[in-house]
């Protein structure tokens, strides 16, 4: 009992630290820890509940950095990708998708870490919005099929050459909204049990503390440090995905 409670608190705290500091990876870290003490169905539901609450708080904290004109192409693409991803659950092996995304993250991180300067992709405004929408659609598809809605948009925002505040102003609300859309399409509300609500209530202090610590890290690190933090989480996420796959 106490061991299970401790593992749940640990997963909530570490996942919240990663989300607070870099903006993503809560689901991967929480799942990797909670899967040792909870059944898979409850892990998924608990991750969704905690991630929605945490990202809601983070978006409110970072609301001044949210620019709707930059965000809407991602959301429009994500709204198309989510139902396609949910439909693909019946035909596509999610383990293959996770392994493919994990390999991409590891290769990208190693490539970026081996460069002295960060590459920047520049487009005309119209082409940029189109490609942002395409990336949002890919993220929505992966969210519907595997719950990995934030990884590819986060990677893309870094390649666009945006500052850490501009990046968080895009992928933080994107993760929140697409996660909620995915939950609605999956009908996840029916999966919420009394035990899940009890575990969710127990995890709230750890979520709050982890989110606070993560935001302090985010406020303290400069741009190069933020980029290294994101790349480090990409490497960790890629390794977790390959291990799980």
PyMOL commands that set and color helices and strands:
alter all, ss='L'
color gray80, all
select helices_A, chain A and resi 2-22+26-34+40-61+63-65+68-88+94-113+125-146+151-159+164-186+188-191+194-220+223-244
alter helices_A, ss='H'
color red, helices_A
deselect
rebuild
show_as cartoon
